[in-house]
Amino acid sequence: MGRPRINGEQTPARFADGTLARIDAVLTDKEKRSDFIREAVERELARREGK
């Protein structure tokens, strides 16, 4: 038996032209674009949920 999935839900997302380049420009060393997006979504959810 393998380890449990931590990223089980997936959804395609479309961004305005240039958005991914802007994200890439601000990533820190060895940071992945997907990690940046996940963290941004979690921050916004917490803000909207009042946490």
Buried (B, 14 or more C-beta within 10 A) or exposed (E): EEEEEEEEEEEEEEEEEEEEEEBEEEEEEEEEEEEBBEEEEEEEEEEEEEE
